[in-house]
């Protein structure tokens, strides 16, 4: 299944140049299409004070309805993913799998990756399916959206991807939070980098204990985070809905990689900062 990049190379170059001069403009670009699939996305923009409003009466189904009934339909009809930032489809077929990236309604440097298909959260029995799209890798590839809020490229070591437990979220549609790490989380993880190995081991972050594991894969493309969590224990394998997940970029002495944290305690979203203070945001 070929991945379709949603921005032309020359648009990316222009964007980087603008970011370097700290000039944030609103640019709309048509999505590029290559191979059998299609996708689209907005260009650089000034982040809103608040993100897209969710449907007022949709309750816990609001994210799914916004993505399926607004973003996807707008893309099919007008090649515009609004109110989402991006849409990615695996093929031109109407029922093609894919995902959308939506700015969180609270605003800031905070985005959500959401599957286009109806898909529940961590309680889904499909999480360990080897054919499940690699949503964490796709969320990681959308981290450039944080740059516009900050005014420059956010280091990979400052970016966090979080998945809440079933009891800690207010939306039933699967979604991954894309934000920056809280400064104290950044400091704790990098202070412990030498002790983080390819085997699960406990680590204390913001006063709570998480299990941590090093991921050597520099892109997450070859990594199945849910499979890693399932290896932690029989309970984790059979009750993934009780385990929160955080993934962030790390720079180890022998190369770039990631660290994955999991726990049945405080949800991972609490480790993130939509103000992106650690990368110079919020001011």
C-alpha positions in Angstrom: 0.0 0.0 0.0 1.8 3.1 -1.3 2.0 6.1 0.9 1.0 9.3 -0.7 2.8 12.4 0.5 0.4 15.4 0.7 2.7 18.3 0.1 4.9 19.0 -2.9 8.6 19.2 -2.3 8.9 22.8 -3.4 6.1 23.8 -0.9 8.1 22.2 1.9 11.2 24.1 0.8 9.3 27.4 0.8 7.8 26.5 4.2 11.2 25.9 5.7 12.5 29.2 4.3 9.6 31.1 5.8 10.0 29.4 9.2 13.7 30.2 9.2 12.8 33.9 9.0 10.0 33.5 11.5 7.4 34.6 9.0 4.2 32.7 9.5 1.9 33.0 6.5 -1.3 31.4 5.5 -0.7 29.3 2.4 -3.1 26.9 0.8 -1.7 24.3 -1.5 -3.5 21.6 -3.4 -2.6 18.1 -2.4 -0.1 16.2 -4.6 -1.2 12.9 -6.1 1.1 10.0 -7.0 0.6 6.4 -7.8 -2.8 4.8 -7.0 -3.7 6.8 -3.9 -4.4 10.4 -3.1 -4.2 12.8 -0.2 -4.2 16.4 0.6 -3.3 19.0 3.2 -3.3 22.6 4.0 -0.1 24.5 3.7 1.6 26.6 6.4 -0.9 28.6 8.5 -1.1 30.7 11.6 -2.5 28.4 14.3 -5.9 29.3 15.6 -6.5 30.2 19.3 -8.8 27.2 19.3 -9.0 24.3 16.9 -11.9 23.0 14.9 -15.1 23.0 16.8 -16.6 19.5 17.4 -20.2 18.8 16.7 -22.1 20.1 19.8 -24.5 17.2 20.2 -22.3 14.3 19.0 -20.9 13.5 22.4 -18.2 10.8 22.3 -18.7 10.3 18.6 -17.8 13.8 17.6 -14.3 13.1 16.2 -15.5 10.3 14.0 -18.3 12.5 12.6 -16.1 15.4 11.9 -13.6 13.3 10.0 -16.0 11.2 8.1 -18.8 13.7 7.4 -16.8 16.9 7.0 -13.1 16.4 6.3 -13.4 13.4 4.1 -16.5 14.7 2.2 -14.8 18.1 1.7 -11.7 16.4 0.3 -13.7 14.2 -2.1 -15.7 17.1 -3.4 -13.3 20.0 -3.3 -9.8 18.5 -2.7 -9.8 20.5 0.5 -9.4 18.6 3.8 -11.0 21.3 6.0 -11.7 21.4 8.9 -8.9 18.9 9.1 -5.3 19.8 8.3 -4.6 16.8 6.2 -6.2 13.8 4.6 -4.4 10.6 3.4 -6.0 7.9 1.4 -4.4 4.6 0.3 -6.2 4.6 -3.0 -8.9 6.5 -5.0 -11.6 4.0 -4.0 -14.4 5.4 -1.9 -13.9 3.0 1.0 -10.1 3.3 1.0 -8.4 3.2 4.4 -6.6 6.3 5.5 -6.3 8.9 8.2 -6.9 12.6 8.9 -5.0 15.1 11.0 -7.1 17.5 12.9 -6.1 20.4 15.1 -7.3 19.9 18.6 -10.3 22.0 19.5 -8.3 23.6 22.4 -5.7 25.0 20.0 -2.0 25.3 20.6 0.6 23.0 19.2 -1.8 20.0 19.5 -3.0 17.8 16.7 -4.9 14.5 16.5 -4.3 11.7 14.0 -7.6 10.0 13.4 -8.4 7.0 11.2 -11.0 7.6 8.4 -12.7 4.3 9.2 -14.7 3.8 12.3 -12.2 2.4 14.8 -12.4 2.3 18.6 -9.6 3.1 20.9 -7.3 0.8 22.8 -10.1 -1.6 23.6 -10.2 -2.6 19.9 -9.4 -6.2 19.3 -7.7 -5.2 16.1 -4.7 -3.4 17.7 -2.5 -6.5 17.4 -3.5 -7.3 13.8 -0.3 -7.2 11.7 -2.3 -5.6 8.9 -3.4 -2.7 11.0 -2.0 0.6 9.5 0.9 1.9 11.5 -0.8 4.9 13.0 2.0 5.9 15.2 4.4 6.1 12.3 1.8 8.2 10.4 1.4 10.5 13.5 5.1 10.9 13.7 5.2 12.0 10.0 2.7 14.7 10.8 4.8 16.3 13.5 5.9 19.1 11.2 2.6 20.8 11.9 4.0 21.8 15.3 6.6 23.9 13.6 4.2 26.7 12.6 3.1 27.2 16.1 6.6 27.5 17.5 8.0 29.5 14.5 10.8 27.1 13.7 11.5 23.4 13.3 10.7 21.5 16.5 13.5 19.0 17.4 12.4 15.3 17.1 13.5 14.9 20.8 10.9 17.4 21.8 7.9 15.7 20.1 5.6 13.3 21.9 2.8 11.0 20.6 0.3 9.9 23.2 -2.5 7.4 23.3 -4.9 7.6 26.3 -6.5 4.7 28.1 -10.1 4.0 27.5 -11.1 5.4 30.9 -9.1 8.6 30.4 -10.5 9.8 27.0 -13.8 11.5 26.1 -14.0 10.3 22.5 -14.6 6.8 21.3 -12.9 7.1 17.9 -9.2 6.0 18.0 -6.9 9.0 18.0 -3.2 9.8 18.8 -2.2 13.1 20.3 0.7 14.9 18.6 2.3 17.6 20.8 5.5 18.6 22.5 6.8 17.1 25.7 6.5 18.9 29.0 10.0 20.3 29.9 10.2 18.2 33.0 9.4 15.1 31.0 12.0 16.0 28.4 14.6 16.4 31.2 13.7 13.1 32.9 13.8 11.0 29.8 17.1 12.4 28.6 18.7 12.1 32.0 17.7 8.4 32.0 18.7 7.7 28.3 21.7 5.6 29.2 19.6 3.3 31.4 16.9 2.8 28.7 17.4 -0.5 26.9 15.6 -2.7 24.4 14.0 -4.5 27.3 11.1 -3.1 29.4 12.3 -1.5 32.6 10.7 1.0 35.1 11.4 4.7 35.0 10.0 7.5 37.1 8.6 10.5 35.2 6.8 13.4 37.0 6.4 11.3 40.1 4.8 8.3 38.4 6.3 5.0 37.3 6.2 3.9 33.7 7.7 1.0 31.9 10.2 2.2 29.3 11.8 0.6 26.3 14.3 1.8 23.6 13.2 1.6 20.0 16.2 1.6 17.6 14.0 2.2 14.5 14.7 5.9 13.5 11.4 6.3 11.8 8.9 4.0 13.5 8.0 2.6 10.1 9.2 -0.9 11.2 7.8 -0.7 14.7 4.5 -2.0 16.1 4.0 -0.2 19.4 1.0 -2.2 20.4 3.0 -5.4 19.9 5.7 -4.1 22.1 3.2 -3.2 24.9 1.6 -6.7 24.6 5.1 -8.2 25.3 5.2 -6.5 28.7 2.9 -9.1 30.4 -0.1 -11.3 29.8 -2.3 -8.7 31.3 -1.0 -6.1 28.9 -1.7 -8.4 25.9 -5.2 -9.1 26.9 -6.1 -5.7 28.3 -4.4 -3.1 26.1 -7.3 -0.7 26.9 -5.8 -0.2 30.4 -2.4 0.8 29.1 -1.5 4.3 28.1 1.3 4.9 25.6 3.8 7.7 25.0 6.4 7.7 22.2 9.1 10.4 21.8 12.2 10.8 19.7 15.5 10.2 21.4 19.1 10.8 20.4 21.2 7.9 21.8 25.1 7.8 21.7 24.9 5.4 18.7 22.1 7.1 16.8 18.6 8.4 16.6 15.7 6.3 17.9 12.7 6.5 20.2 11.6 5.6 23.7 8.2 4.1 24.4 6.5 4.4 27.8 3.5 2.6 29.0 1.6 2.4 32.3 -1.8 1.6 33.8 -1.4 4.8 35.9 -1.6 8.5 34.8 -2.5 8.8 31.1 0.3 9.8 28.7 -1.4 12.9 27.5 -0.5 14.5 30.9 3.1 14.3 29.8 2.6 16.6 26.9 2.5 20.4 26.5 0.4 22.1 23.8 2.4 25.3 24.5 5.5 23.6 23.3 7.6 25.4 25.9 10.5 23.0 25.6 11.0 24.0 21.9 10.5 27.8 22.5 6.8 28.0 22.0 4.2 29.8 24.0 5.6 33.2 23.6 
